[in-house]
């Protein structure tokens, strides 16, 4: 009986490439496939709107107008979303608190 080997998914180790090389390959693959880039943009849009709809509209306006602050505004908004996700993940739910009693 053979035991299936689980592949290690450490970044860079799987392909024998550095992390930045894998990122560049992934970026190129996304750019080459319109459906993938559409999914990435739709996901980013949904995430931005769920974080802060008013701020998302302002960030999109900066991006559309090619404003110099667009990159930082987008990064800040997405960072806020990551922080909120981490906060929600680490916060005990009221259901689990009720079942502990």
BAZAKOL-359945 format. One record per residue: y, x, z of N, C-alpha, C, O, CB in turn; residue number from 1. Coordinates in Angstrom, 3 decimals, always signed. Glycine has a CB too. Example, Ala and Ser with C-alpha at 12.3 -4.5 7.8 and 13.67 -1.06 7.14 Angstrom:
2
- n.py;n.px;n.pz;ca.py;ca.px;ca.pz;c.py;c.px;c.pz;o.py;o.px;o.pz;cb.py;cb.px;cb.pz;k
- -5.690;+13.190;+7.800;-4.500;+12.300;+7.800;-3.300;+13.200;+7.800;-3.319;+14.236;+8.465;-4.473;+11.308;+9.046;1
- -2.250;+12.850;+7.080;-1.060;+13.670;+7.140;+0.030;+12.900;+7.870;+1.138;+13.409;+8.039;-0.598;+14.084;+5.725;2
end
This chain:
101
- n.py;n.px;n.pz;ca.py;ca.px;ca.pz;c.py;c.px;c.pz;o.py;o.px;o.pz;cb.py;cb.px;cb.pz;k
- -1.178;+0.844;+0.000;+0.000;+0.000;+0.000;+1.237;+0.885;+0.000;+1.378;+1.767;+0.847;+0.001;-0.958;+1.216;1
- +2.120;+0.650;-0.942;+3.331;+1.463;-1.016;+4.494;+0.730;-0.363;+4.610;-0.493;-0.438;+3.667;+1.810;-2.478;2
- +5.329;+1.497;+0.262;+6.522;+0.953;+0.915;+7.686;+1.105;-0.046;+7.966;+2.212;-0.506;+6.816;+1.673;+2.280;3
- +8.385;-0.012;-0.364;+9.521;+0.105;-1.280;+10.610;+0.987;-0.695;+10.916;+0.908;+0.494;+10.088;-1.274;-1.608;4
- +11.175;+1.802;-1.517;+12.240;+2.708;-1.088;+13.576;+2.010;-1.303;+13.872;+1.527;-2.396;+12.183;+4.067;-1.867;5
- +14.361;+1.966;-0.261;+15.689;+1.370;-0.345;+16.673;+2.411;-0.860;+16.787;+3.489;-0.277;+16.141;+0.819;+1.034;6
- +17.385;+2.108;-1.943;+18.354;+3.082;-2.444;+19.516;+3.235;-1.479;+19.962;+2.260;-0.874;+18.869;+2.669;-3.825;7
- +19.997;+4.439;-1.339;+21.186;+4.682;-0.527;+22.398;+4.401;-1.398;+22.482;+4.879;-2.529;+21.216;+6.149;+0.038;8
- +23.319;+3.639;-0.881;+24.488;+3.251;-1.658;+25.746;+3.999;-1.230;+26.858;+3.492;-1.374;+24.714;+1.764;-1.536;9
- +25.565;+5.186;-0.712;+26.723;+5.990;-0.341;+27.533;+6.293;-1.585;+26.992;+6.704;-2.612;+26.294;+7.298;+0.368;10
- +28.818;+6.087;-1.484;+29.708;+6.290;-2.620;+29.610;+7.711;-3.144;+29.776;+8.670;-2.391;+31.143;+5.974;-2.233;11
- +29.344;+7.843;-4.420;+29.291;+9.157;-5.048;+27.910;+9.764;-5.059;+27.579;+10.513;-5.978;+30.222;+10.079;-4.360;12
- +27.111;+9.472;-4.087;+25.782;+10.072;-3.997;+24.834;+9.465;-5.029;+24.001;+10.170;-5.599;+25.212;+9.891;-2.586;13
- +24.955;+8.183;-5.264;+24.032;+7.485;-6.142;+24.074;+8.021;-7.565;+23.033;+8.129;-8.212;+24.338;+6.011;-6.142;14
- +25.239;+8.352;-8.054;+25.390;+8.809;-9.430;+25.633;+10.309;-9.527;+25.738;+10.851;-10.627;+26.520;+8.072;-10.093;15
- +25.720;+10.969;-8.406;+26.001;+12.395;-8.422;+27.438;+12.705;-8.807;+27.743;+13.812;-9.249;+25.066;+13.088;-9.366;16
- +28.311;+11.737;-8.641;+29.728;+11.900;-8.991;+30.587;+11.778;-7.743;+30.188;+11.170;-6.750;+30.163;+10.853;-10.046;17
- +31.752;+12.358;-7.812;+32.716;+12.226;-6.719;+33.253;+10.794;-6.695;+33.211;+10.083;-7.699;+33.884;+13.255;-6.874;18
- +33.752;+10.392;-5.545;+34.282;+9.039;-5.367;+35.347;+8.712;-6.414;+35.325;+7.625;-6.990;+34.867;+8.881;-3.962;19
- +36.272;+9.629;-6.668;+37.341;+9.351;-7.632;+36.804;+9.207;-9.045;+37.359;+8.440;-9.831;+38.386;+10.453;-7.592;20
- +35.735;+9.925;-9.393;+35.135;+9.799;-10.721;+34.475;+8.429;-10.885;+34.581;+7.802;-11.938;+34.103;+10.923;-10.955;21
- +33.800;+7.978;-9.844;+33.183;+6.654;-9.890;+34.262;+5.592;-10.015;+34.107;+4.641;-10.781;+32.318;+6.403;-8.634;22
- +35.346;+5.740;-9.277;+36.453;+4.784;-9.364;+37.015;+4.732;-10.780;+37.265;+3.648;-11.308;+37.564;+5.155;-8.369;23
- +37.216;+5.890;-11.397;+37.756;+5.918;-12.760;+36.806;+5.265;-13.753;+37.252;+4.562;-14.659;+38.041;+7.356;-13.189;24
- +35.502;+5.483;-13.598;+34.520;+4.840;-14.483;+34.537;+3.326;-14.299;+34.505;+2.573;-15.272;+33.104;+5.390;-14.214;25
- +34.586;+2.887;-13.044;+34.623;+1.456;-12.749;+35.888;+0.825;-13.326;+35.840;-0.260;-13.907;+34.550;+1.214;-11.229;26
- +37.004;+1.503;-13.166;+38.288;+1.022;-13.689;+38.229;+0.889;-15.212;+38.703;-0.101;-15.769;+39.435;+1.977;-13.278;27
- +37.653;+1.878;-15.878;+37.519;+1.832;-17.337;+36.626;+0.684;-17.771;+36.920;-0.001;-18.750;+36.960;+3.152;-17.866;28
- +35.537;+0.471;-17.047;+34.624;-0.627;-17.385;+35.315;-1.973;-17.223;+35.127;-2.870;-18.044;+33.364;-0.573;-16.507;29
- +36.112;-2.119;-16.172;+36.858;-3.361;-15.986;+37.847;-3.586;-17.122;+37.943;-4.690;-17.659;+37.593;-3.344;-14.648;30
- +38.577;-2.545;-17.484;+39.582;-2.663;-18.544;+38.951;-3.018;-19.888;+39.573;-3.690;-20.711;+40.366;-1.361;-18.671;31
- +37.719;-2.569;-20.110;+37.043;-2.817;-21.381;+36.465;-4.217;-21.505;+36.119;-4.642;-22.608;+35.952;-1.822;-21.568;32
- +36.353;-4.940;-20.403;+35.718;-6.258;-20.411;+36.717;-7.301;-19.926;+37.028;-7.369;-18.737;+34.440;-6.269;-19.526;33
- +37.214;-8.107;-20.850;+38.232;-9.101;-20.510;+37.755;-10.099;-19.465;+38.548;-10.536;-18.631;+38.662;-9.842;-21.750;34
- +36.478;-10.468;-19.489;+36.006;-11.439;-18.506;+36.004;-10.836;-17.101;+36.304;-11.531;-16.130;+34.599;-11.932;-18.874;35
- +35.669;-9.549;-16.987;+35.699;-8.902;-15.675;+37.122;-8.783;-15.154;+37.379;-9.047;-13.979;+35.051;-7.519;-15.746;36
- +38.039;-8.391;-16.011;+39.426;-8.248;-15.562;+40.011;-9.616;-15.212;+40.802;-9.727;-14.275;+40.284;-7.557;-16.652;37
- +39.628;-10.664;-15.959;+40.085;-12.018;-15.623;+39.573;-12.438;-14.251;+40.307;-13.048;-13.474;+39.620;-13.026;-16.689;38
- +38.311;-12.112;-13.949;+37.745;-12.445;-12.639;+38.452;-11.672;-11.527;+38.733;-12.224;-10.463;+36.235;-12.145;-12.614;39
- +38.735;-10.408;-11.774;+39.425;-9.592;-10.771;+40.830;-10.133;-10.503;+41.269;-10.192;-9.354;+39.501;-8.123;-11.230;40
- +41.520;-10.519;-11.549;+42.879;-11.059;-11.402;+42.839;-12.416;-10.702;+43.657;-12.682;-9.821;+43.570;-11.190;-12.785;41
- +41.896;-13.275;-11.086;+41.782;-14.593;-10.455;+41.441;-14.445;-8.970;+41.981;-15.168;-8.132;+40.704;-15.448;-11.171;42
- +40.553;-13.515;-8.649;+40.203;-13.283;-7.251;+41.381;-12.766;-6.445;+41.597;-13.181;-5.307;+39.055;-12.306;-7.157;43
- +42.138;-11.860;-7.042;+43.320;-11.318;-6.366;+44.361;-12.415;-6.160;+44.974;-12.502;-5.095;+43.926;-10.148;-7.177;44
- +44.559;-13.246;-7.174;+45.507;-14.355;-7.064;+45.099;-15.303;-5.936;+45.921;-15.660;-5.093;+45.597;-15.121;-8.399;45
- +43.833;-15.707;-5.924;+43.348;-16.617;-4.878;+43.524;-16.014;-3.490;+43.919;-16.699;-2.547;+41.874;-16.961;-5.112;46
- +43.228;-14.737;-3.380;+43.362;-14.046;-2.094;+44.829;-13.995;-1.646;+45.137;-14.241;-0.480;+42.786;-12.618;-2.192;47
- +45.732;-13.673;-2.588;+47.150;-13.611;-2.260;+47.666;-14.966;-1.789;+48.393;-15.050;-0.799;+47.953;-13.134;-3.467;48
- +47.289;-16.022;-2.498;+47.749;-17.374;-2.157;+47.206;-17.797;-0.800;+47.896;-18.472;-0.035;+47.318;-18.386;-3.238;49
- +45.969;-17.401;-0.498;+45.392;-17.783;+0.798;+46.040;-17.033;+1.957;+46.052;-17.529;+3.084;+43.888;-17.526;+0.798;50
- +46.576;-15.852;+1.695;+47.226;-15.066;+2.744;+48.587;-15.642;+3.078;+48.874;-15.942;+4.237;+47.364;-13.603;+2.316;51
- +49.426;-15.798;+2.062;+50.800;-16.276;+2.273;+51.340;-16.755;+0.923;+51.812;-15.942;+0.128;+51.724;-15.142;+2.891;52
- +51.278;-18.053;+0.657;+51.671;-18.572;-0.665;+53.105;-18.232;-1.081;+53.347;-17.893;-2.240;+51.508;-20.059;-0.678;53
- +54.043;-18.319;-0.156;+55.446;-18.045;-0.494;+55.619;-16.563;-0.843;+56.244;-16.218;-1.845;+56.386;-18.438;+0.687;54
- +55.067;-15.717;-0.016;+55.161;-14.271;-0.266;+54.416;-13.894;-1.544;+54.855;-13.010;-2.279;+54.596;-13.474;+0.931;55
- +53.298;-14.556;-1.812;+52.535;-14.289;-3.033;+53.380;-14.580;-4.272;+53.367;-13.812;-5.234;+51.244;-15.132;-3.059;56
- +54.107;-15.681;-4.244;+54.983;-16.020;-5.376;+56.050;-14.948;-5.588;+56.372;-14.598;-6.723;+55.652;-17.387;-5.147;57
- +56.594;-14.430;-4.487;+57.614;-13.379;-4.593;+57.013;-12.098;-5.174;+57.624;-11.443;-6.019;+58.243;-13.093;-3.209;58
- +55.814;-11.750;-4.713;+55.144;-10.544;-5.218;+54.839;-10.703;-6.699;+55.056;-9.777;-7.480;+53.842;-10.262;-4.428;59
- +54.333;-11.878;-7.092;+54.049;-12.108;-8.514;+55.315;-12.006;-9.347;+55.279;-11.486;-10.462;+53.399;-13.479;-8.718;60
- +56.431;-12.493;-8.826;+57.704;-12.388;-9.532;+58.100;-10.928;-9.724;+58.564;-10.543;-10.798;+58.801;-13.138;-8.770;61
- +57.917;-10.111;-8.676;+58.216;-8.677;-8.802;+57.349;-8.024;-9.875;+57.828;-7.219;-10.674;+58.006;-7.966;-7.455;62
- +56.069;-8.381;-9.879;+55.143;-7.804;-10.853;+55.520;-8.221;-12.267;+55.553;-7.391;-13.176;+53.700;-8.227;-10.544;63
- +55.803;-9.498;-12.452;+56.165;-10.016;-13.781;+57.429;-9.341;-14.300;+57.536;-9.032;-15.487;+56.367;-11.546;-13.731;64
- +58.397;-9.111;-13.390;+59.656;-8.480;-13.786;+59.570;-6.960;-13.845;+60.560;-6.287;-14.130;+60.748;-8.880;-12.832;65
- +58.364;-6.413;-13.570;+58.128;-4.954;-13.585;+59.068;-4.227;-12.622;+59.545;-3.128;-12.905;+58.311;-4.394;-15.013;66
- +59.323;-4.867;-11.478;+60.223;-4.307;-10.473;+59.588;-3.070;-9.833;+58.368;-2.992;-9.693;+60.561;-5.364;-9.393;67
- +60.416;-2.119;-9.453;+59.926;-0.873;-8.857;+59.187;-1.100;-7.544;+58.315;-0.308;-7.188;+61.081;+0.076;-8.626;68
- +59.515;-2.159;-6.823;+58.876;-2.443;-5.534;+57.588;-3.257;-5.652;+56.959;-3.555;-4.636;+59.840;-3.175;-4.647;69
- +57.187;-3.621;-6.860;+56.030;-4.498;-7.048;+54.746;-3.904;-6.483;+53.989;-4.598;-5.805;+55.843;-4.796;-8.518;70
- +54.499;-2.643;-6.752;+53.259;-2.002;-6.296;+53.150;-2.041;-4.775;+52.117;-2.434;-4.234;+53.192;-0.548;-6.790;71
- +54.209;-1.638;-4.092;+54.181;-1.625;-2.626;+54.103;-3.034;-2.047;+53.436;-3.253;-1.035;+55.416;-0.914;-2.084;72
- +54.773;-3.981;-2.674;+54.727;-5.362;-2.191;+53.309;-5.917;-2.312;+52.832;-6.600;-1.405;+55.721;-6.248;-2.977;73
- +52.640;-5.631;-3.415;+51.259;-6.082;-3.604;+50.327;-5.414;-2.595;+49.500;-6.078;-1.970;+50.786;-5.785;-5.040;74
- +50.465;-4.109;-2.440;+49.626;-3.395;-1.471;+49.822;-3.936;-0.056;+48.852;-4.109;+0.682;+49.939;-1.896;-1.502;75
- +51.060;-4.200;+0.320;+51.356;-4.723;+1.660;+50.733;-6.106;+1.866;+50.157;-6.381;+2.918;+52.878;-4.795;+1.882;76
- +50.850;-6.967;+0.863;+50.297;-8.309;+0.967;+48.770;-8.257;+1.093;+48.190;-8.952;+1.927;+50.708;-9.151;-0.253;77
- +48.127;-7.437;+0.269;+46.672;-7.328;+0.332;+46.221;-6.665;+1.631;+45.168;-7.012;+2.167;+46.148;-6.541;-0.866;78
- +46.999;-5.723;+2.137;+46.678;-5.103;+3.429;+46.759;-6.131;+4.551;+45.939;-6.125;+5.470;+47.630;-3.925;+3.720;79
- +47.739;-7.003;+4.472;+47.866;-8.073;+5.463;+46.618;-8.955;+5.419;+46.106;-9.367;+6.460;+49.149;-8.921;+5.206;80
- +46.140;-9.236;+4.232;+44.936;-10.055;+4.092;+43.721;-9.371;+4.675;+42.898;-10.022;+5.318;+44.688;-10.381;+2.638;81
- +43.590;-8.064;+4.463;+42.471;-7.316;+5.049;+42.559;-7.338;+6.565;+41.550;-7.494;+7.252;+42.455;-5.860;+4.539;82
- +43.776;-7.181;+7.085;+43.961;-7.195;+8.537;+43.601;-8.555;+9.112;+42.952;-8.639;+10.155;+45.407;-6.835;+8.901;83
- +44.022;-9.623;+8.434;+43.693;-10.969;+8.904;+42.185;-11.191;+8.876;+41.629;-11.811;+9.783;+44.403;-12.031;+8.045;84
- +41.524;-10.687;+7.840;+40.067;-10.821;+7.743;+39.389;-10.093;+8.891;+38.452;-10.614;+9.496;+39.557;-10.278;+6.397;85
- +39.860;-8.892;+9.191;+39.287;-8.124;+10.301;+39.540;-8.834;+11.628;+38.652;-8.901;+12.478;+39.878;-6.697;+10.338;86
- +40.736;-9.358;+11.803;+41.066;-10.065;+13.040;+40.171;-11.292;+13.203;+39.663;-11.556;+14.293;+42.554;-10.480;+13.050;87
- +39.981;-12.036;+12.121;+39.134;-13.231;+12.179;+37.681;-12.863;+12.424;+36.967;-13.590;+13.115;+39.256;-14.037;+10.886;88
- +37.239;-11.758;+11.872;+35.860;-11.317;+12.039;+35.600;-10.888;+13.480;+34.537;-11.172;+14.032;+35.546;-10.167;+11.077;89
- +36.558;-10.211;+14.082;+36.392;-9.698;+15.434;+36.676;-10.733;+16.522;+36.326;-10.524;+17.683;+37.286;-8.518;+15.628;90
- +37.305;-11.845;+16.153;+37.649;-12.883;+17.121;+36.419;-13.745;+17.379;+35.805;-14.239;+16.432;+38.839;-13.752;+16.614;91
- +36.043;-13.936;+18.660;+34.893;-14.807;+18.937;+35.233;-16.242;+18.562;+36.335;-16.719;+18.836;+34.476;-14.722;+20.432;92
- +34.299;-16.918;+17.944;+34.548;-18.299;+17.554;+34.436;-19.206;+18.770;+33.779;-18.861;+19.752;+33.565;-18.745;+16.452;93
- +35.076;-20.358;+18.702;+35.024;-21.304;+19.811;+33.617;-21.866;+19.962;+33.220;-22.232;+21.069;+36.036;-22.441;+19.602;94
- +32.857;-21.942;+18.876;+31.499;-22.447;+18.933;+30.617;-21.518;+19.736;+29.847;-21.969;+20.584;+30.938;-22.630;+17.536;95
- +30.721;-20.213;+19.477;+29.897;-19.270;+20.206;+30.313;-19.205;+21.682;+29.473;-18.956;+22.546;+29.987;-17.883;+19.562;96
- +31.586;-19.424;+21.974;+32.048;-19.450;+23.361;+31.474;-20.657;+24.084;+31.094;-20.566;+25.251;+33.587;-19.471;+23.425;97
- +31.412;-21.781;+23.394;+30.904;-22.996;+23.995;+29.415;-22.906;+24.265;+28.929;-23.459;+25.252;+31.197;-24.176;+23.109;98
- +28.683;-22.216;+23.399;+27.234;-22.118;+23.582;+26.864;-21.120;+24.675;+25.759;-21.173;+25.216;+26.567;-21.718;+22.274;99
- +27.784;-20.208;+25.002;+27.512;-19.235;+26.064;+27.598;-19.868;+27.443;+26.985;-19.370;+28.387;+28.484;-18.068;+25.973;100
- +28.347;-20.955;+27.576;+28.563;-21.583;+28.887;+27.302;-22.211;+29.429;+27.315;-22.779;+30.521;+29.649;-22.631;+28.798;101
end
